[in-house]
């Protein structure tokens, strides 16, 4: 427990520094739970419920890993013929002049170069495939594509093919309040708020899950879709999602992605994954602090949860993300 205590201390320290009302840490190694830790309350009000194993956090942008698996299914089944297909081949109503050179690969690796103004106007920051920028428009476009290809929402698809077979009961896109949902803290001096949507079709950032199901989502990927003696997800689907799919950048500092996952190839200065984390590890994260790190070389999955927006604090977020992933790598290096 000595090494694991360092991880707990790190998580608690960040929780205090950033005034998150809640934290959780859940670690699997060789498919066994070796740490389950919960701290804090569902909000910052005096009558809030304590965090427990069934508490469900909004995972914010970490939901992209779920969309990524749906995209991988579409590729595996030939609904998307190639990552290098143009987006306009799948959504004809897109502006050809603006989107014409943008491929599926660009959209799922944050190399698309598109951005959106507050008034909804979409514009181009850079030519697709030449740079990297974290924007939200690619998620909306890929969600539309996948939902159209399967003639159902990708949450419905995942529920049928993954969540039900895995007996997941704490992973859902929520539109209504309930006592198991952890509130999001935006201002530490104000009451937390539920992060809900008006739809559960995957188009909004309203996915909630418990730390344990978040970890087991990562473990599904670690085990290439094979869980409890059954091939729940085809091995090839997992490989598509978690292998590096980024275009070749001239700038060696840019991060690499699979299907939205950050994937460790050659360590990069601008990557959210620390330089001491082994190759082929992958990670996903959200603005409120949830982070899921999978290290195949060590057979380890780490799910870390918070509920504070901009949890790592402005420009420091990259430092803290890399620091934690490096600490995990140091902990489990044999």
C-alpha positions in Angstrom: 0.0 0.0 0.0 3.0 2.3 0.4 3.2 3.2 -3.3 -0.5 3.5 -3.6 -0.6 5.9 -0.7 1.4 8.3 -2.8 -1.3 8.3 -5.5 -4.0 8.8 -2.9 -2.1 11.7 -1.4 -1.6 13.3 -4.9 -5.4 13.0 -5.6 -6.3 14.5 -2.2 -3.8 17.4 -2.6 -5.2 18.4 -6.0 -8.7 18.1 -4.6 -7.8 20.6 -1.9 -5.9 23.0 -4.1 -8.6 23.3 -6.7 -11.6 23.2 -4.3 -13.2 20.1 -5.8 -15.9 18.8 -3.4 -15.3 15.2 -4.5 -12.6 12.8 -5.6 -12.3 9.1 -6.3 -9.5 6.8 -7.3 -10.1 3.2 -8.6 -7.3 1.0 -9.8 -7.3 -2.4 -11.5 -4.2 -4.5 -12.1 -4.3 -7.9 -13.8 -8.1 -7.5 -13.8 -8.3 -7.2 -10.0 -9.3 -4.2 -7.9 -6.2 -3.1 -5.9 -7.5 0.3 -4.8 -10.9 1.8 -4.3 -10.9 5.2 -2.7 -13.6 7.9 -2.3 -13.4 11.3 -0.6 -15.7 14.2 -0.2 -19.3 15.0 -1.1 -21.6 15.3 -4.1 -21.5 19.1 -3.8 -20.1 21.9 -1.6 -23.3 22.5 0.4 -23.6 21.4 4.0 -26.4 18.8 3.3 -24.6 17.0 0.4 -24.3 13.2 0.3 -20.9 11.6 0.8 -19.1 10.1 -2.3 -19.6 6.3 -2.5 -18.9 3.5 -4.9 -22.2 4.3 -6.7 -21.6 8.0 -7.1 -21.7 9.0 -10.7 -19.5 11.8 -12.0 -20.0 13.8 -15.2 -17.0 12.8 -17.3 -17.1 15.8 -19.7 -14.8 15.3 -22.6 -13.8 11.8 -21.5 -17.1 10.8 -23.2 -15.1 11.0 -26.5 -13.6 7.6 -25.7 -17.2 6.1 -25.9 -17.8 7.9 -29.2 -14.4 6.6 -30.4 -15.5 3.0 -29.8 -18.6 3.6 -31.9 -16.5 5.1 -34.7 -14.2 2.0 -34.5 -17.3 -0.2 -34.9 -18.3 1.8 -38.0 -14.8 1.2 -39.5 -14.7 -2.5 -38.6 -18.1 -3.1 -40.2 -17.3 -1.1 -43.3 -19.9 1.6 -42.6 -16.9 4.0 -42.8 -14.6 2.7 -45.5 -11.4 4.5 -44.4 -10.2 7.0 -41.9 -9.0 9.0 -44.9 -12.5 9.3 -46.3 -13.8 12.9 -46.4 -16.4 14.0 -43.9 -18.5 15.4 -46.7 -18.9 11.9 -48.0 -21.0 11.1 -45.0 -22.7 14.5 -44.4 -23.4 16.0 -47.7 -24.9 19.2 -46.3 -21.5 20.3 -44.9 -20.0 23.3 -46.6 -17.7 21.9 -49.2 -15.4 24.9 -49.3 -14.9 24.8 -45.5 -15.0 21.0 -44.9 -13.9 19.6 -48.3 -10.4 18.5 -47.3 -11.3 17.4 -43.8 -11.2 13.6 -43.3 -12.5 11.3 -40.6 -8.9 10.9 -39.4 -8.6 14.6 -38.9 -11.8 14.8 -36.9 -10.9 11.9 -34.5 -7.4 13.1 -33.9 -8.0 16.8 -33.3 -6.1 17.7 -36.4 -9.1 19.1 -38.4 -8.3 22.8 -38.0 -11.9 23.9 -37.5 -13.2 26.2 -34.8 -16.5 27.8 -33.9 -17.3 31.4 -32.9 -19.7 32.2 -30.1 -22.4 33.0 -32.7 -22.0 29.6 -34.2 -19.9 30.6 -37.2 -17.5 27.9 -38.2 -14.1 28.9 -39.5 -10.7 27.3 -40.3 -7.7 27.9 -38.0 -5.3 25.8 -40.1 -5.2 23.3 -42.9 -6.3 19.8 -41.9 -3.5 17.5 -40.8 -0.9 20.2 -40.3 -1.5 21.0 -36.7 -3.4 20.0 -33.5 -6.0 21.9 -31.6 -8.6 20.7 -29.0 -12.0 22.0 -30.2 -15.5 20.7 -29.8 -16.9 20.8 -33.4 -15.3 17.5 -34.4 -17.2 15.6 -31.7 -20.5 17.0 -32.9 -19.7 16.1 -36.5 -18.6 12.6 -35.7 -21.6 12.0 -33.5 -23.9 13.0 -36.4 -22.0 10.7 -38.7 -22.1 7.7 -36.4 -25.7 8.1 -35.4 -26.7 8.4 -39.1 -24.7 5.3 -40.1 -26.2 3.1 -37.4 -29.6 4.7 -37.7 -29.6 5.0 -33.9 -27.7 7.0 -31.3 -24.2 5.8 -30.4 -25.3 5.6 -26.7 -28.0 3.1 -27.8 -25.4 1.2 -29.8 -23.0 1.0 -26.9 -25.8 0.0 -24.5 -26.7 -2.9 -26.7 -23.2 -4.1 -27.5 -21.2 -3.2 -24.5 -23.0 -1.9 -21.4 -25.7 -4.6 -21.2 -23.1 -7.5 -21.7 -20.9 -5.9 -19.1 -23.9 -5.4 -16.7 -23.1 -1.6 -16.5 -25.8 0.2 -14.6 -24.0 3.4 -13.7 -23.1 4.7 -17.1 -25.7 6.9 -18.8 -26.3 10.2 -20.6 -28.6 11.9 -18.0 -31.4 14.4 -18.6 -32.9 14.3 -15.1 -31.5 14.9 -11.7 -31.1 12.0 -9.3 -29.4 11.5 -5.9 -26.5 9.4 -7.3 -25.2 12.2 -9.6 -22.3 14.3 -8.5 -22.8 18.0 -9.0 -20.3 20.1 -11.0 -18.5 22.8 -9.1 -17.9 25.9 -11.2 -17.4 28.5 -8.5 -16.2 27.1 -5.2 -18.2 29.9 -3.4 -21.5 28.9 -5.1 -23.6 25.7 -4.9 -22.7 23.0 -7.4 -24.9 22.3 -10.4 -26.1 19.2 -12.1 -24.6 18.8 -15.5 -27.5 17.5 -17.5 -28.6 17.6 -21.2 -31.9 17.7 -22.9 -31.1 14.6 -24.9 -29.4 11.2 -24.3 -28.4 10.8 -27.9 -24.7 11.6 -27.3 -24.7 15.1 -28.7 -24.3 16.7 -25.3 -21.8 16.5 -22.5 -24.2 14.8 -20.0 -22.5 11.4 -19.7 -22.1 10.3 -16.0 -20.4 7.2 -14.7 -19.1 5.8 -11.4 -15.3 5.5 -10.9 -15.6 1.7 -10.9 -17.5 1.5 -14.3 -15.1 4.1 -15.7 -12.2 1.8 -14.7 -13.9 -1.2 -16.1 -14.5 0.7 -19.4 -10.7 1.1 -19.5 -10.2 -2.5 -18.6 -12.5 -3.6 -21.5 -10.0 -1.8 -23.8 -6.9 -3.2 -22.0 -8.3 -6.8 -22.5 -9.0 -6.1 -26.2 -12.7 -6.6 -25.6 -12.4 -10.0 -23.9 -14.1 -9.9 -20.5 -15.4 -12.7 -18.2 -14.5 -15.4 -20.7 -16.4 -13.7 -23.6 -15.3 -11.5 -26.5 -17.7 -8.6 -25.8 -16.1 -6.3 -28.4 -14.1 -7.6 -31.4 -10.4 -7.3 -30.8 -9.9 -5.4 -34.0 -12.4 -2.7 -32.9 -10.4 -2.0 -29.7 -7.2 -1.9 -31.7 -8.6 0.7 -34.1 -9.7 2.8 -31.2 -6.4 2.7 -29.2 -3.7 2.7 -31.8 -2.1 5.9 -33.0 -4.2 7.3 -35.9 -2.8 10.8 -36.1 -1.3 12.2 -39.3 2.4 12.7 -39.4 3.1 16.2 -38.0 6.2 18.3 -38.7 5.9 19.6 -35.1 7.3 16.8 -32.9 5.8 18.4 -29.8 2.2 17.6 -30.8 0.3 14.8 -29.1 -0.8 11.6 -30.8 -4.3 10.2 -30.8 -6.2 7.1 -31.5 -9.9 7.5 -31.9 -10.0 10.5 -29.5 -7.8 8.6 -26.9 -4.4 10.2 -26.3 -1.9 7.5 -27.2 1.8 7.3 -26.1 4.1 6.9 -29.0 7.2 9.0 -29.0 6.8 11.2 -25.8 5.7 14.7 -26.9 6.0 17.9 -24.9 2.3 18.9 -25.5 0.9 15.5 -24.7 -1.3 15.0 -21.7 0.6 11.7 -21.1 3.9 12.0 -19.2 7.2 11.1 -20.7 7.8 8.2 -18.3 4.6 6.4 -19.3 5.3 3.3 -21.5 4.6 3.3 -25.2 1.1 2.2 -26.3 -0.4 3.5 -23.1 -3.5 5.6 -23.7 -5.6 8.1 -21.7 -8.8 10.2 -21.9 -9.7 13.1 -19.7 -12.4 15.8 -19.1 -12.5 19.4 -18.0 -13.9 18.6 -14.6 -11.0 16.3 -13.8 -12.0 12.7 -14.7 -9.0 10.8 -16.2 -8.8 7.2 -17.4 -5.2 5.9 -17.9 -4.5 2.5 -19.4 -1.0 1.1 -19.3 -0.9 -2.3 -21.2 2.8 -2.9 -20.4 1.9 -2.9 -16.7 -1.6 -4.4 -17.1 -3.0 -1.4 -15.1 -6.1 0.8 -15.4 -6.4 3.9 -13.3 -9.7 5.9 -13.0 -9.4 9.2 -11.3 -12.5 11.5 -10.6 -13.1 15.1 -9.6 -16.1 17.4 -10.0 -14.5 20.9 -10.3 -14.5 22.7 -13.7 -11.0 23.7 -14.8 -9.9 21.3 -12.0 -6.1 21.7 -12.7 -6.2 25.4 -13.0 -5.7 27.2 -16.2 -2.3 26.9 -17.8 -1.2 24.3 -15.2 -3.5 21.5 -16.3 -0.9 20.0 -18.7 1.7 19.9 -15.9 -0.6 18.1 -13.5 -1.9 15.6 -16.0 1.6 14.6 -17.0 2.7 14.6 -13.3 0.0 12.1 -12.3 0.5 9.8 -15.3 4.3 9.8 -14.5 3.5 9.0 -10.9 1.3 6.1 -11.9 4.0 4.8 -14.3 6.7 5.0 -11.5 4.4 3.2 -9.1 3.8 0.2 -11.3 7.2 0.0 -13.0 8.7 -3.4 -12.2 
